[in-house]
Amino acid sequence: MDLGVRPGPYAPVLAYRLYYPEHAPGPLPVIIFSPGAGASPQDYGPLDTFWASNGYVVIQPAHRDYVESHAFEVQGGDELGYDSLLSRLVRDPTVWEDRADDVDTLIDGLPSLANSTPELENKIAIDDVGVGGHSFGAQTAMLAGGATLDAPRWPKGISFGRSAIKAILPMSPDGVGELGLTAHSWDTVTLPMLVASGGRDAGPRGQPPMWRLDGYRLSPAGAKYAALIESADHLSFTGPKSARGPDSTFGEIEAVSLAFWNAYLKNDAAARSFLQPRVLADCSGGDVRLSAK
């Protein structure tokens, strides 16, 4: 279902796609999932649909950097123009802030969503909210969870965190040295966090895949997890048709992410027990390397 919410009387409408299970009794926790740079609300359908089918309301916003909304800037739609546009958008701190504001808008709009969608009336658990994201969207999820940034013309260590959020799940995020992230960006991230990436997912400047797990390594202990899925590449998190790894890779992503959400948005003890290094290694034939602290 495609919908929109207006953050203020004179502000543009923030479009989003809504996924939810039909005929589920509730209460249904909420996952706000931020897509990668230039991506649309439809680009992560397999993951969003999977979470929704397991008892979640999933909201995926169309951020301002959604490339279709900037089509006029890509002359002739050539590939070079597209890549240049994405590069400019990702490195623009105003876009970082806009994305964080979009998360705020969606959280603030949850009561009205619950009242205006008949199928969800009295079913949304508006106090059980998690924020996830992939690639550039992973930075958005980390900001929502309290990570700080350094950027020109901003106060040092600026934060956009929201206390209403219970857990965050950044997939294939950037590490130290990109997008305003520093060695101290995760010092104050105290809520549960699972950082997930792939063993074939190098950084934009050739950084090794483990660089993407900096958020786990540099955050304080307490309900923190890092999942390195050895067979996954950067696109594996968008769905089975995008991945270049084995067919089992996306199933592993689904299993790990759902266990995390269940553990910290549904307080599911069995899911928490599943999030153990030995258990996941055995279940995946060694493909999933989990660290926890």
Solvent accessible surface area in square Angstrom, and as a share of the most:
residue,aa,sasa,rsa
1,M,98,0.44
2,D,86,0.44
3,L,61,0.31
4,G,41,0.39
5,V,35,0.20
6,R,128,0.47
7,P,76,0.48
8,G,22,0.21
9,P,117,0.73
10,Y,210,0.80
11,A,27,0.21
12,P,112,0.71
13,V,79,0.45
14,L,15,0.07
15,A,49,0.38
16,Y,15,0.06
17,R,61,0.22
18,L,3,0.01
19,Y,32,0.12
20,Y,37,0.14
21,P,23,0.15
22,E,132,0.59
23,H,172,0.77
24,A,17,0.14
25,P,124,0.78
26,G,25,0.24
27,P,108,0.68
28,L,7,0.03
29,P,6,0.04
30,V,0,0.00
31,I,0,0.00
32,I,0,0.00
33,F,0,0.00
34,S,0,0.00
35,P,0,0.00
36,G,5,0.05
37,A,25,0.19
38,G,8,0.08
39,A,18,0.14
40,S,11,0.07
41,P,8,0.05
42,Q,79,0.35
43,D,72,0.37
44,Y,6,0.02
45,G,15,0.15
46,P,61,0.39
47,L,0,0.00
48,D,0,0.00
49,T,73,0.42
50,F,49,0.20
51,W,0,0.00
52,A,5,0.04
53,S,77,0.50
54,N,56,0.28
55,G,15,0.14
56,Y,0,0.00
57,V,0,0.00
58,V,0,0.00
59,I,1,0.01
60,Q,0,0.00
61,P,0,0.00
62,A,18,0.14
63,H,4,0.02
64,R,110,0.40
65,D,1,0.01
66,Y,46,0.18
67,V,20,0.11
68,E,121,0.54
69,S,65,0.42
70,H,20,0.09
71,A,57,0.44
72,F,155,0.64
73,E,59,0.26
74,V,15,0.09
75,Q,138,0.61
76,G,87,0.84
77,G,56,0.54
78,D,65,0.34
79,E,137,0.62
80,L,142,0.71
81,G,19,0.18
82,Y,87,0.33
83,D,71,0.37
84,S,54,0.35
85,L,1,0.01
86,L,32,0.16
87,S,51,0.33
88,R,134,0.49
89,L,13,0.06
90,V,24,0.14
91,R,111,0.40
92,D,48,0.25
93,P,22,0.14
94,T,72,0.42
95,V,0,0.00
96,W,12,0.04
97,E,64,0.29
98,D,45,0.23
99,R,2,0.01
100,A,3,0.02
101,D,66,0.34
102,D,20,0.11
103,V,1,0.00
104,D,36,0.19
105,T,18,0.10
106,L,6,0.03
107,I,14,0.07
108,D,94,0.49
109,G,15,0.14
110,L,2,0.01
111,P,63,0.40
112,S,64,0.42
113,L,11,0.06
114,A,12,0.09
115,N,121,0.62
116,S,83,0.53
117,T,7,0.04
118,P,108,0.68
119,E,87,0.39
120,L,1,0.00
121,E,96,0.43
122,N,141,0.73
123,K,50,0.21
124,I,18,0.09
125,A,14,0.11
126,I,70,0.35
127,D,109,0.56
128,D,31,0.16
129,V,0,0.00
130,G,0,0.00
131,V,0,0.00
132,G,0,0.00
133,G,0,0.00
134,H,4,0.02
135,S,24,0.16
136,F,5,0.02
137,G,0,0.00
138,A,0,0.00
139,Q,1,0.00
140,T,0,0.00
141,A,0,0.00
142,M,1,0.00
143,L,1,0.00
144,A,2,0.02
145,G,9,0.09
146,G,12,0.11
147,A,0,0.00
148,T,24,0.14
149,L,1,0.01
150,D,44,0.23
151,A,14,0.11
152,P,93,0.59
153,R,219,0.80
154,W,47,0.17
155,P,94,0.59
156,K,178,0.75
157,G,33,0.32
158,I,39,0.20
159,S,59,0.38
160,F,34,0.14
161,G,35,0.34
162,R,65,0.24
163,S,123,0.79
164,A,42,0.33
165,I,10,0.05
166,K,90,0.38
167,A,0,0.00
168,I,0,0.00
169,L,1,0.00
170,P,0,0.00
171,M,2,0.01
172,S,0,0.00
173,P,1,0.00
174,D,16,0.08
175,G,0,0.00
176,V,52,0.30
177,G,61,0.59
178,E,9,0.04
179,L,15,0.08
180,G,18,0.17
181,L,5,0.02
182,T,41,0.24
183,A,50,0.39
184,H,130,0.58
185,S,0,0.00
186,W,0,0.00
187,D,70,0.36
188,T,90,0.52
189,V,0,0.00
190,T,106,0.61
191,L,28,0.14
192,P,27,0.17
193,M,0,0.00
194,L,1,0.00
195,V,0,0.00
196,A,4,0.03
197,S,0,0.00
198,G,0,0.00
199,G,22,0.22
200,R,117,0.43
201,D,3,0.01
202,A,54,0.42
203,G,10,0.09
204,P,79,0.50
205,R,165,0.60
206,G,60,0.58
207,Q,33,0.15
208,P,86,0.54
209,P,32,0.20
210,M,102,0.46
211,W,27,0.10
212,R,14,0.05
213,L,10,0.05
214,D,7,0.04
215,G,1,0.01
216,Y,30,0.11
217,R,148,0.54
218,L,44,0.22
219,S,7,0.05
220,P,48,0.30
221,A,79,0.61
222,G,36,0.35
223,A,32,0.25
224,K,1,0.00
225,Y,16,0.06
226,A,4,0.03
227,A,0,0.00
228,L,8,0.04
229,I,1,0.01
230,E,62,0.28
231,S,18,0.11
232,A,0,0.00
233,D,4,0.02
234,H,53,0.24
235,L,75,0.37
236,S,0,0.00
237,F,0,0.00
238,T,19,0.11
239,G,3,0.03
240,P,75,0.47
241,K,201,0.85
242,S,45,0.29
243,A,20,0.16
244,R,166,0.61
245,G,24,0.23
246,P,75,0.47
247,D,144,0.75
248,S,64,0.41
249,T,1,0.00
250,F,13,0.06
251,G,35,0.34
252,E,25,0.11
253,I,3,0.01
254,E,34,0.15
255,A,42,0.33
256,V,4,0.02
257,S,2,0.01
258,L,25,0.12
259,A,8,0.06
260,F,0,0.00
261,W,0,0.00
262,N,26,0.13
263,A,0,0.00
264,Y,33,0.13
265,L,9,0.04
266,K,79,0.34
267,N,119,0.61
268,D,50,0.26
269,A,78,0.60
270,A,76,0.59
271,A,10,0.08
272,R,89,0.33
273,S,69,0.44
274,F,55,0.23
275,L,1,0.01
276,Q,83,0.37
277,P,58,0.37
278,R,182,0.66
279,V,53,0.31
280,L,4,0.02
281,A,33,0.25
282,D,101,0.53
283,C,92,0.55
284,S,23,0.15
285,G,76,0.73
286,G,40,0.39
287,D,26,0.13
288,V,2,0.01
289,R,128,0.47
290,L,12,0.06
291,S,51,0.33
292,A,49,0.38
293,K,79,0.33
